[in-house]
Amino acid sequence: MGEYRLAVDIGASSGRVMAGKISEAGIDLQEVYRFDNQAQLMGGHYCWDVDHLFGEIKKGIRVAVQSGLQPVSIGMNTWAVDFVLLDEKGERLTDAISYRDPRTNGVMEGVIETYGKKALYERTGIAFQPFNTLYQLLALKKQNPELLEQAHAFLMVPDYFHFLLTGVKVNEYTNATTTQLVNVHTKDWDRQLLKEFGLPCGMFQPLQHPGTKIGSLTESMEKELGVQLEVIVPATHDTASAIAALPEKQTSVYISSGTWSLIGIENRTPICSQQAMAANFTNEGGVGSRIRFLKNIMGLWMIQEVQRLLPGHWSFSQLAQAASESTYTGEIDVDQHRFLKPENMIEEIQQACREKGLAVPESPGDLAKCIYDSLIASYDKAVTEIEAISGKPYEQIHIIGGGALNKEINQRLANRTNKTVIAGPTEATAVGNLLVQAIADGELSRIEEGRALVRTAFPVTYFLPQRSESHVSSRFESAKVQYEQLGIDVEAAFAKVKQVPISVHCWQGDDLHGTEVIANELSGGIDVTGNHPGRARNGEELRRDLEKALSLIPGKHRVNLHAMYAETDSVPIERDQLKTEHFEKWVKWAKSLGIGLDFNPTVFSHPKAADGLTLAHPDEEIRTFWINHCKACRKIAAYFGEQLGTPSLVNIWVPDGYKDTPSDRLTPRKRLKESLDAIYADEYDPMLVLDTVESKLFGIGSEAYVVGSHEFYLNYANQNNKLYLLDTGHFHPTEVVSNKLSAMLLFHDQLALHVSRPVRWDSDHVVTFDDELREIAIELVRNDALGNIHIGLDFFDASINRVAAWAIGTRNMAKALLYAALMPHRHLKQLQDEGDFTSRLAMQEQLKTYPFGDMWDEYCKRQGVPTETEWLDVVKEYEQQVQLKRESEKAKQR
């Protein structure tokens, strides 16, 4: 591994020489050289200047060599259908006439009339486009028959460049399929078809599939370029190369977006049905003998032409911004032949609008929006056709190529199709080219391995369907009327919930690894499952992840720390020696966000907790160690309260207990009580520190007996004026905390709550919007206890994105509080007091189908956070841009 390869990728407007290599860290891709390309009028036809292009290719190779990359192989890919003819000496008989040249006008129609559309489609599977190679050859046969008679070799544009490098003539399979002369079933030239159309069979070369090594540079070329390269045929059709690099985890509709937009799916067998032909879908060859079932759509050619013609040097990003601000609503059929090569694209678009009776777009923003909306309409139609023809639904649309950068189109497409749009990588064509070369040399085993590599090496952006702000507001206004009819003051409910801070636990972000210099294995019955990439590795990364999560959650919240997240500048510090200075970075960060910090002694995952006992340990030295640790933590919490202007809640939980039936239950509890008394001997201002104690029914290693049981801590809290903390996962599976809250509130001015989701036991799953969460919130709201409760979260899941886990859990807690605040509690209580249990149950059930989602969206919108699942777009992008790069860095360090 680790050798550079060159991928030459030439499109209709530019070309690049890209260098890439595969390593354990992923794919290193860099642009070596870029050059312009444009069809020119030559000999009365629009032609590609292949001499100029080959000169630019050679310049790019020399730049790569001079840069010290030492490339070992090269492969070319370009657009489809265009070709040159060579004589017996290998000299060019024809120019490479562009597919946009009008010489084929009327040819396709004549073929369909004489040969039959159905018969040709069933043999080739290729859609009917007026520029297909078949029609170009027939036009040449009619206009210059002598050239066909002299031709000894037919080479498509990338084939020709390969020939110039090696002297070897081959036709590559994926590009050859676009000619409409390859039999879709045999995957070879259709010799019978060639004869029927009077085309010389001898000039067509044997088809070679992607990954074929056709030879090294000629001796003269090696001397000129100063390097020896092996030429490996990639998928020479640029779209086929791009699809080879499609990093999808599930089957999706793809759009290879550039000058053309090619939209389709990947199949193992062709679809040559009447329905596919009527919709003008094509079956082109792909890597590994796959079939790319797709449709050609005009693509970004139209916006490129408009940008070229507009005065004032508009950039594409400026046009996209102008389109987002435009109110123009007209749509035209972008697939009309009139847009292939008009004299003036702006005038052609305006004329098309006039013909449809639409308002004529005049401003750059209106023109751009007309194009974008019309393209999206065409995409939407094609997706619908694909699903109908294939008989399969598709949930995702994956956009690759340069068009993936157009966020305006991507989001509008997601909204219109109601499907997730995934954008990227933009360099898919070059990447696919390089993957095929690597497979040919044995660096990769197959294309699936290459695609898996692409998933981790290149960022993608997710666009989920979303509703406009005006749509959210109108839905809210309608829902508000329904709630107000129940006597609900919606605005008061919003204000009430906004004031409730939720303490977000930092340990979700790194799977409880902590930042201690002395690494300790997890203990205390705690375990984290999953290995999703992107775990935070230090305090800076953890704070960055937390800040991203907090930006997705409505309201002003807090962060809950464990002592194991001390930052000691690489100096080993024992837990009983922790000081305020070890948390200065956390305090500085919290100040910048205007949030408070809560704190927890870490009385587990340490050699002195290895036997399952800490504050109740029979060894006085071990007990003293943990007592001093908890004292240090209270002092640090006081520092938090002083610096941040809000009390820091300090919660003590210890794992102490026995796996099997103990012979003495009382003495360990005496020792725990004495330890707690020693910890709390120092008094702190409750404006700085709030002390809480947390109980548990059982845990791993303490199945038979827990020292700090519910009864123990409840009595201790009452006797010593401490807050009692209820963890929703720390009770018997048949018990629910929502049923305990009213009893506790009668005897406690304040309570603390850790919200988790136990699945059969204390599994600490991510909090979901389930019945128990709603019931907890309902108890707090209807008993007017939101000012008396300190809500924190406690779950950890490494099987999903960790930032997403924070966002899901915390948003659900806030959502449950809003749900509860929007209930007619006074009316429901009255029904209960009157004994009208039928009406009570009917009302409770009716509320479940009220338009609460519209309320939640409006609540989020007002606080500047994403609505619906839009927040997931942000997380997915953050994962690609930030979290996955951590995995690459780890690989490099290995």
Buried (B, 14 or more C-beta within 10 A) or exposed (E): EEBBBBBBBBBBBBBBBBBBBBBEBBBEBEEBBEBEBEBEEBEEBBBBBBEBBBEBBBBBBBBBBEBEBEBBBBBBBBBBBBBBBBEEEEEBBBBBBBBBBEBBEEBBEEBBEEBEBEEBBBBBBBBBBBBBBBBBBBBBBEEBEEBBEBBBBBBBBBBBBBBBBBBBBBBBBBBBBBBBBBBBBEBEBBEEBBEEBEBBEEBBBEBBBBBBBBBBBBEEBBEEBEBEBBBBBBBBBBBBBBBBBBBBEEBBBBBBBBBBBBBBBBBEEBBBEEEBBEBBBBBBBBBBEBBBBBBBBBBBBBBBBBBEEBEEEBEBEBBBBBBBEBEBEBBBBBBEEBBBBBEEBBEBBBBBBEEEEBEBBEEBBBBBBBBBBBBBBBBBBBBEBBBEBBEEEBEBBBBBBBBBBBBBBBBBBBBBBEBBBBBBBBBBBBBBBBBBBBBBBEBBEEBEBBBEBBBBBBBBBBBBBBBEEEEBBEBBEEBBEBBEEBEBEBEEBBEBBBEBBBBBBBBBBBBBBBBBEEEBEBBBBBEBEEEBBBBBBEBEBBBBBBBBBBBBBBBBBBBBBBBBBBBBEEEEBBBBEBBBEBBEBBBEBBEEBEBBBBBBBBBBBBEBBEBBBBBBBEEEEBBBBBBBBBBBBBBBBBBBBBBBEBBBBBBBBBBBBBBEEBEEEEEBBEBBBBBBEBBBEEEBEEEBBBBBBBBBBBBBBBBEBBBBBBEBBBEBBEEEEBBBBBBBBBBEEEEBBBEBBEEBBEEBEBBBBBBBBBEEEBBBBBBEBEEBBBBBBBBBBBBEBBEBBBBBBBBBBBEEBBBBBBBBBBBBBBBBBBBBBBBBBEBBEEBEEEEEEEBBEEBEEEBEEBBBEBBBBBBBBEBEBBBBEBBBBBBBBBBBEBBBBBBBEBEEEE
